[in-house]
Amino acid sequence: MRVIPTKLEGVVLIEPDVFGDARGFFMESYHAEKYAAAGLPYHFVQDNHSLSEPAGTLRGLHYQLSPKAQTKLVRVLSGAIYDVAVDIRPGSETFGQWVGYVLSSANKRQLLVPQGFAHGFCTIVPNTEVSYKVDQFYAPAHDRGIRWDDPALAIPWPTDRPLLSPKDEQHPYLADAQLELEGEEG
């Protein structure tokens, strides 16, 4: 397994060891001891799985407020996505910066998105299935988001006319987003 740092501290790209032969392939998509030895000692509590039928489906940019903030380990089971993490940690030197990578069933890459980052992805091909682990349960009262097309972020999504959920259409820009619970300091 290769762990590749990104320009955003804590966000890493993971290339698992894949063993292929005439039958197909085998890989460990997650191994707690190996991840901990690589400096990724997260305890995941929930697995999520989504199917996006049309290409150009955009989900995000999502995050949960502390103390329910989530670390996500994202991978693609079939198809391909452009996967993005945005630093939303108040006071961070890289606040408002983002990284984006193509994750696909072919390249088998994973993106680890730690707490303090918004996450979103856009499907590149039809019938894309995404699976991701989280280290906190979904908490609707802490659920927040940022607009996918925030000009301050200028993310080059693979489409300029994505299919969005009604909820994702209503997210504020980063400058107006709630990043902490009332009374909490970062």
Backbone as CSV, one residue per row, in Angstrom:
resi,resn,N_x,N_y,N_z,CA_x,CA_y,CA_z,C_x,C_y,C_z
1,MET,0.850,-1.169,0.000,0.000,0.000,0.000,0.900,1.237,0.000
2,ARG,0.576,2.175,-0.876,1.289,3.453,-0.923,0.376,4.539,-0.382
3,VAL,0.906,5.356,0.528,0.185,6.503,1.068,0.874,7.739,0.505
4,ILE,0.132,8.522,-0.283,0.685,9.672,-0.992,0.139,10.950,-0.356
5,PRO,1.015,11.749,0.281,0.536,13.012,0.868,0.057,13.966,-0.223
6,THR,-0.855,14.851,0.137,-1.319,15.906,-0.763,-0.866,17.249,-0.198
7,LYS,-1.192,18.326,-0.865,-0.811,19.656,-0.369,-1.600,20.052,0.878
8,LEU,-2.652,19.305,1.208,-3.463,19.575,2.394,-3.111,18.569,3.478
9,GLU,-2.580,19.073,4.590,-2.138,18.186,5.654,-3.271,17.281,6.128
10,GLY,-3.005,15.980,6.135,-3.980,14.994,6.588,-4.766,14.340,5.464
11,VAL,-4.920,15.024,4.340,-5.599,14.430,3.187,-4.561,13.609,2.430
12,VAL,-4.831,12.320,2.265,-3.878,11.454,1.574,-4.580,10.617,0.515
13,LEU,-3.835,10.329,-0.531,-4.267,9.432,-1.583,-3.648,8.074,-1.274
14,ILE,-4.428,7.026,-1.363,-3.955,5.682,-1.025,-4.058,4.796,-2.258
15,GLU,-2.954,4.133,-2.566,-2.921,3.157,-3.649,-2.727,1.789,-3.012
16,PRO,-3.781,0.968,-2.944,-3.662,-0.341,-2.314,-2.838,-1.303,-3.179
17,ASP,-2.326,-2.333,-2.532,-1.666,-3.405,-3.274,-2.754,-4.231,-3.951
18,VAL,-2.608,-4.425,-5.245,-3.586,-5.173,-6.032,-2.871,-6.363,-6.652
19,PHE,-3.428,-7.540,-6.464,-2.844,-8.774,-6.983,-3.767,-9.328,-8.056
20,GLY,-3.301,-9.291,-9.304,-4.138,-9.720,-10.414,-3.589,-10.959,-11.101
21,ASP,-4.501,-11.698,-11.697,-4.133,-12.830,-12.542,-5.255,-13.038,-13.566
22,ALA,-5.254,-14.166,-14.232,-6.227,-14.423,-15.295,-7.669,-14.400,-14.783
23,ARG,-7.869,-14.599,-13.490,-9.220,-14.614,-12.917,-9.752,-13.231,-12.612
24,GLY,-8.851,-12.260,-12.431,-9.256,-10.920,-12.019,-8.242,-10.351,-11.058
25,PHE,-8.697,-9.877,-9.889,-7.772,-9.300,-8.921,-8.264,-9.545,-7.506
26,PHE,-7.344,-9.324,-6.560,-7.644,-9.335,-5.132,-6.923,-8.143,-4.517
27,MET,-7.593,-7.476,-3.572,-6.962,-6.407,-2.809,-7.629,-6.297,-1.454
28,GLU,-6.874,-5.810,-0.478,-7.451,-5.460,0.809,-7.886,-4.006,0.697
29,SER,-9.169,-3.763,0.729,-9.640,-2.380,0.617,-9.466,-1.628,1.931
30,TYR,-9.343,-2.358,3.023,-9.063,-1.735,4.317,-8.493,-2.800,5.244
31,HIS,-7.447,-2.437,5.979,-6.827,-3.321,6.970,-6.392,-2.423,8.132
32,ALA,-7.089,-2.491,9.254,-6.872,-1.552,10.364,-5.416,-1.493,10.807
33,GLU,-4.762,-2.627,10.933,-3.369,-2.622,11.400,-2.441,-1.969,10.388
34,LYS,-2.620,-2.240,9.117,-1.768,-1.645,8.092,-2.011,-0.138,7.975
35,TYR,-3.250,0.276,8.100,-3.552,1.710,8.048,-2.959,2.424,9.264
36,ALA,-3.065,1.808,10.449,-2.487,2.405,11.652,-0.970,2.504,11.516
37,ALA,-0.320,1.465,10.993,1.139,1.478,10.801,1.555,2.565,9.808
38,ALA,0.650,2.919,8.886,0.929,3.967,7.902,0.567,5.359,8.431
39,GLY,0.213,5.447,9.722,-0.120,6.741,10.317,-1.569,7.137,10.139
40,LEU,-2.435,6.162,9.861,-3.862,6.415,9.645,-4.682,5.567,10.621
41,PRO,-4.604,5.876,11.915,-5.211,5.007,12.935,-6.678,5.301,13.224
42,TYR,-7.472,5.427,12.190,-8.881,5.785,12.378,-9.710,4.561,12.747
43,HIS,-10.759,4.808,13.524,-11.704,3.750,13.883,-13.011,4.051,13.158
44,PHE,-13.261,3.329,12.079,-14.452,3.582,11.276,-15.653,2.869,11.874
45,VAL,-16.818,3.560,11.855,-18.016,3.044,12.517,-19.193,2.843,11.575
46,GLN,-19.082,3.330,10.340,-20.212,3.247,9.412,-19.667,3.195,7.993
47,ASP,-20.258,2.339,7.159,-19.945,2.289,5.733,-21.136,2.825,4.960
48,ASN,-20.873,3.669,3.957,-21.910,4.224,3.101,-21.642,3.801,1.660
49,HIS,-22.709,3.628,0.905,-22.599,3.147,-0.469,-23.632,3.910,-1.299
50,SER,-23.166,4.546,-2.378,-24.105,5.273,-3.237,-23.974,4.815,-4.679
51,LEU,-25.080,4.875,-5.392,-25.120,4.659,-6.832,-25.585,5.959,-7.457
52,SER,-24.825,6.450,-8.422,-25.229,7.627,-9.193,-25.391,7.165,-10.630
53,GLU,-26.625,7.124,-11.102,-26.881,6.579,-12.434,-26.381,7.481,-13.553
54,PRO,-26.736,8.773,-13.585,-26.225,9.602,-14.691,-24.797,10.097,-14.435
55,ALA,-24.006,10.174,-15.485,-22.731,10.892,-15.394,-23.061,12.352,-15.102
56,GLY,-22.177,13.035,-14.385,-22.430,14.429,-14.035,-23.239,14.607,-12.765
57,THR,-23.460,13.513,-12.015,-24.111,13.630,-10.709,-23.080,14.156,-9.724
58,LEU,-23.429,15.230,-9.033,-22.505,15.832,-8.067,-23.119,15.730,-6.683
59,ARG,-22.336,15.202,-5.755,-22.760,15.069,-4.353,-21.773,15.869,-3.503
60,GLY,-22.265,16.914,-2.842,-21.378,17.700,-1.997,-21.531,19.179,-2.267
61,LEU,-20.731,19.889,-1.601,-19.616,19.565,-0.713,-20.162,19.418,0.716
62,HIS,-19.954,18.278,1.350,-20.562,17.961,2.628,-19.536,17.896,3.756
63,TYR,-20.020,18.162,4.977,-19.225,17.972,6.188,-20.179,17.972,7.374
64,GLN,-19.674,17.529,8.519,-20.419,17.611,9.771,-19.617,18.456,10.749
65,LEU,-20.337,19.256,11.536,-19.700,20.083,12.556,-19.199,19.220,13.709
66,SER,-18.118,19.683,14.351,-17.619,19.055,15.565,-18.696,19.184,16.645
67,PRO,-18.890,18.253,17.519,-18.085,17.067,17.776,-18.479,15.844,16.946
68,LYS,-19.245,16.028,15.912,-19.681,14.917,15.056,-18.974,14.939,13.692
69,ALA,-17.887,15.712,13.573,-17.139,15.780,12.314,-16.665,14.383,11.920
70,GLN,-16.596,14.146,10.629,-16.269,12.814,10.122,-14.968,12.805,9.321
71,THR,-14.195,11.741,9.510,-13.126,11.368,8.596,-13.746,10.380,7.626
72,LYS,-13.430,10.519,6.329,-13.984,9.635,5.307,-12.857,8.941,4.551
73,LEU,-13.051,7.666,4.272,-12.150,6.900,3.408,-12.987,6.483,2.199
74,VAL,-12.706,7.118,1.049,-13.568,7.025,-0.136,-12.923,6.144,-1.197
75,ARG,-13.746,5.282,-1.818,-13.274,4.495,-2.961,-14.434,4.244,-3.911
76,VAL,-14.107,3.898,-5.144,-15.107,3.652,-6.184,-15.176,2.155,-6.458
77,LEU,-16.384,1.610,-6.408,-16.595,0.193,-6.685,-16.788,-0.066,-8.177
78,SER,-17.493,0.839,-8.854,-17.646,0.750,-10.312,-17.789,2.173,-10.844
79,GLY,-17.183,2.406,-12.009,-17.256,3.729,-12.602,-16.079,4.601,-12.215
80,ALA,-16.312,5.929,-12.178,-15.245,6.882,-11.892,-15.837,8.199,-11.392
81,ILE,-15.087,8.854,-10.506,-15.487,10.146,-9.955,-14.307,11.105,-9.954
82,TYR,-14.638,12.392,-9.923,-13.671,13.417,-9.572,-13.976,13.733,-8.119
83,ASP,-13.041,13.405,-7.220,-13.250,13.481,-5.778,-12.485,14.672,-5.213
84,VAL,-13.144,15.474,-4.372,-12.583,16.741,-3.910,-12.675,16.849,-2.381
85,ALA,-11.590,17.363,-1.786,-11.563,17.716,-0.361,-11.176,19.184,-0.245
86,VAL,-11.925,19.933,0.578,-11.690,21.367,0.780,-11.387,21.610,2.253
87,ASP,-10.290,22.309,2.528,-9.913,22.643,3.905,-10.863,23.716,4.435
88,ILE,-11.625,23.368,5.475,-12.556,24.329,6.088,-12.215,24.549,7.558
89,ARG,-10.964,24.296,7.931,-10.526,24.479,9.319,-10.203,25.956,9.547
90,PRO,-11.017,26.650,10.360,-10.715,28.063,10.636,-9.297,28.195,11.194
91,GLY,-8.545,29.150,10.669,-7.185,29.379,11.126,-6.130,28.530,10.447
92,SER,-6.528,27.586,9.622,-5.567,26.741,8.913,-4.830,27.553,7.850
93,GLU,-3.553,27.269,7.656,-2.770,27.950,6.617,-3.294,27.645,5.216
94,THR,-4.010,26.535,5.082,-4.536,26.145,3.762,-6.058,26.270,3.703
95,PHE,-6.639,27.061,4.612,-8.088,27.252,4.626,-8.569,27.681,3.233
96,GLY,-9.620,27.025,2.744,-10.204,27.362,1.445,-9.489,26.734,0.266
97,GLN,-8.389,26.040,0.502,-7.712,25.335,-0.591,-8.314,23.945,-0.732
98,TRP,-8.154,23.372,-1.895,-8.758,22.070,-2.166,-7.805,21.217,-2.990
99,VAL,-8.075,19.908,-2.972,-7.396,18.956,-3.853,-8.478,18.123,-4.521
100,GLY,-8.188,17.656,-5.720,-9.123,16.814,-6.454,-8.380,15.720,-7.193
101,TYR,-8.950,14.524,-7.191,-8.339,13.359,-7.831,-9.415,12.513,-8.501
102,VAL,-9.039,11.854,-9.577,-9.922,10.870,-10.187,-9.744,9.562,-9.426
103,LEU,-10.848,9.064,-8.892,-10.887,7.733,-8.286,-11.768,6.887,-9.182
104,SER,-11.334,5.667,-9.449,-12.118,4.817,-10.344,-11.997,3.359,-9.939
105,SER,-12.896,2.552,-10.479,-12.784,1.114,-10.257,-11.529,0.578,-10.938
106,ALA,-11.060,1.244,-11.983,-9.853,0.799,-12.688,-8.580,1.125,-11.899
107,ASN,-8.459,2.353,-11.346,-7.210,2.700,-10.643,-7.225,2.293,-9.166
108,LYS,-8.381,1.969,-8.624,-8.559,1.462,-7.256,-8.002,2.378,-6.169
109,ARG,-7.745,3.630,-6.507,-7.251,4.586,-5.518,-8.343,4.920,-4.502
110,GLN,-7.892,5.343,-3.320,-8.779,5.786,-2.255,-8.330,7.176,-1.818
111,LEU,-9.263,7.976,-1.321,-8.917,9.277,-0.765,-9.361,9.300,0.686
112,LEU,-8.415,9.624,1.580,-8.736,9.801,2.982,-8.941,11.287,3.232
113,VAL,-10.147,11.631,3.682,-10.536,13.023,3.934,-10.787,13.154,5.430
114,PRO,-9.854,13.778,6.177,-10.021,13.856,7.631,-11.052,14.886,8.076
115,GLN,-11.363,14.850,9.349,-12.233,15.855,9.943,-11.658,17.233,9.658
116,GLY,-12.542,18.207,9.433,-12.098,19.563,9.140,-12.030,19.861,7.652
117,PHE,-12.536,18.945,6.853,-12.555,19.123,5.404,-13.952,18.836,4.875
118,ALA,-14.388,19.646,3.916,-15.621,19.355,3.189,-15.262,18.376,2.075
119,HIS,-16.215,17.543,1.707,-15.972,16.517,0.695,-17.103,16.506,-0.321
120,GLY,-16.742,16.283,-1.570,-17.737,16.126,-2.619,-17.145,15.393,-3.797
121,PHE,-18.025,14.846,-4.626,-17.552,14.188,-5.839,-18.555,14.345,-6.956
122,CYS,-18.043,14.242,-8.180,-18.870,14.294,-9.382,-18.569,13.062,-10.209
123,THR,-19.623,12.372,-10.650,-19.415,11.170,-11.443,-18.986,11.538,-12.859
124,ILE,-18.072,10.739,-13.378,-17.527,10.957,-14.714,-18.204,10.049,-15.735
125,VAL,-18.673,8.897,-15.279,-19.341,7.932,-16.150,-20.660,7.506,-15.507
126,PRO,-21.590,6.985,-16.307,-22.862,6.523,-15.737,-22.674,5.328,-14.801
127,ASN,-23.660,5.133,-13.942,-23.735,3.977,-13.047,-22.489,3.809,-12.198
128,THR,-22.105,4.894,-11.546,-20.929,4.875,-10.677,-21.357,4.579,-9.248
129,GLU,-20.671,3.613,-8.637,-20.929,3.258,-7.249,-19.734,3.654,-6.400
130,VAL,-20.020,4.377,-5.314,-18.998,4.869,-4.398,-19.273,4.286,-3.019
131,SER,-18.196,3.874,-2.363,-18.288,3.369,-0.999,-17.333,4.188,-0.138
132,TYR,-17.789,4.556,1.049,-16.866,5.240,1.944,-17.167,4.915,3.395
133,LYS,-16.088,4.832,4.144,-16.138,4.591,5.573,-16.094,5.937,6.284
134,VAL,-16.736,6.032,7.452,-16.687,7.241,8.271,-16.393,6.857,9.715
135,ASP,-15.766,7.787,10.444,-15.408,7.498,11.834,-16.386,8.093,12.844
136,GLN,-17.453,8.722,12.357,-18.556,9.201,13.199,-19.861,8.869,12.486
137,PHE,-20.884,8.564,13.252,-22.181,8.287,12.652,-22.769,9.557,12.041
138,TYR,-23.631,9.386,11.067,-24.347,10.514,10.482,-25.162,11.206,11.567
139,ALA,-25.028,12.526,11.654,-25.728,13.322,12.663,-26.423,14.488,11.957
140,PRO,-27.714,14.344,11.626,-28.416,15.378,10.858,-28.298,16.783,11.440
141,ALA,-28.281,16.934,12.755,-28.197,18.262,13.372,-26.832,18.917,13.140
142,HIS,-25.829,18.139,12.780,-24.476,18.652,12.552,-24.119,18.695,11.062
143,ASP,-25.022,18.245,10.231,-24.792,18.143,8.785,-24.803,19.528,8.145
144,ARG,-23.776,19.845,7.353,-23.664,21.132,6.671,-23.091,20.919,5.279
145,GLY,-23.047,22.006,4.494,-22.486,21.903,3.152,-22.059,23.254,2.614
146,ILE,-21.323,23.204,1.520,-20.836,24.382,0.801,-21.220,24.209,-0.661
147,ARG,-21.555,25.305,-1.309,-21.930,25.253,-2.728,-20.813,24.674,-3.575
148,TRP,-21.195,23.813,-4.470,-20.252,23.148,-5.374,-19.568,24.145,-6.313
149,ASP,-20.275,25.235,-6.645,-19.774,26.199,-7.639,-19.305,27.504,-7.012
150,ASP,-18.857,27.447,-5.759,-18.368,28.653,-5.081,-17.208,29.237,-5.889
151,PRO,-17.352,30.481,-6.389,-16.279,31.068,-7.203,-14.977,31.266,-6.429
152,ALA,-15.054,31.379,-5.106,-13.830,31.516,-4.314,-13.010,30.229,-4.335
153,LEU,-13.665,29.090,-4.538,-12.963,27.802,-4.623,-12.531,27.505,-6.052
154,ALA,-13.383,27.830,-7.020,-13.096,27.619,-8.453,-12.661,26.187,-8.751
155,ILE,-13.432,25.237,-8.265,-13.133,23.819,-8.525,-13.515,23.494,-9.964
156,PRO,-12.613,22.902,-10.739,-12.921,22.558,-12.133,-13.647,21.209,-12.244
157,TRP,-14.888,21.188,-11.853,-15.676,19.955,-11.919,-15.749,19.472,-13.368
158,PRO,-15.986,18.184,-13.585,-16.046,17.673,-14.961,-17.316,18.037,-15.726
159,THR,-18.204,18.793,-15.108,-19.388,19.306,-15.784,-19.730,20.670,-15.194
160,ASP,-20.331,21.535,-15.993,-20.791,22.811,-15.446,-22.299,22.799,-15.224
161,ARG,-22.945,21.661,-15.517,-24.389,21.502,-15.300,-24.654,20.173,-14.598
162,PRO,-24.241,20.061,-13.327,-24.386,18.784,-12.634,-25.822,18.498,-12.221
163,LEU,-26.080,17.227,-11.981,-27.333,16.800,-11.366,-27.115,16.866,-9.858
164,LEU,-27.900,17.708,-9.179,-27.748,17.946,-7.744,-29.020,17.569,-6.996
165,SER,-28.857,17.250,-5.724,-30.032,17.077,-4.869,-30.570,18.468,-4.522
166,PRO,-31.849,18.573,-4.162,-32.380,19.874,-3.729,-31.575,20.453,-2.557
167,LYS,-31.133,19.605,-1.638,-30.340,20.057,-0.497,-29.011,20.668,-0.964
168,ASP,-28.332,19.994,-1.888,-27.033,20.495,-2.349,-27.160,21.783,-3.153
169,GLU,-28.314,22.014,-3.768,-28.537,23.268,-4.500,-28.623,24.470,-3.565
170,GLN,-28.921,24.232,-2.290,-29.171,25.327,-1.341,-27.991,25.655,-0.433
171,HIS,-26.875,24.948,-0.556,-25.744,25.207,0.344,-25.198,26.625,0.150
172,PRO,-24.671,27.240,1.224,-24.070,28.573,1.111,-22.654,28.497,0.540
173,TYR,-22.140,29.639,0.150,-20.725,29.730,-0.214,-19.886,29.552,1.046
174,LEU,-18.609,29.204,0.862,-17.712,28.998,1.997,-17.699,30.218,2.925
175,ALA,-17.672,31.422,2.375,-17.614,32.641,3.190,-18.809,32.767,4.127
176,ASP,-19.934,32.135,3.794,-21.150,32.231,4.597,-21.482,30.937,5.348
177,ALA,-20.654,29.926,5.201,-20.945,28.612,5.785,-20.668,28.588,7.282
178,GLN,-21.474,27.829,7.992,-21.242,27.613,9.419,-20.175,26.532,9.544
179,LEU,-19.057,26.864,10.194,-17.941,25.931,10.313,-17.761,25.413,11.733
180,GLU,-18.424,26.044,12.705,-18.348,25.619,14.103,-19.709,25.780,14.742
181,LEU,-19.955,24.980,15.776,-21.172,25.153,16.563,-21.089,26.453,17.339
182,GLU,-22.219,27.055,17.615,-22.256,28.302,18.395,-21.521,28.090,19.720
183,GLY,-20.667,29.044,20.066,-19.953,28.987,21.347,-18.693,28.146,21.299
184,GLU,-18.417,27.473,20.180,-17.220,26.634,20.079,-16.128,27.417,19.369
185,GLU,-14.930,27.326,19.883,-13.800,28.018,19.257,-12.899,27.003,18.591
186,GLY,-12.273,27.412,17.458,-11.430,26.486,16.715,-10.002,26.742,16.833
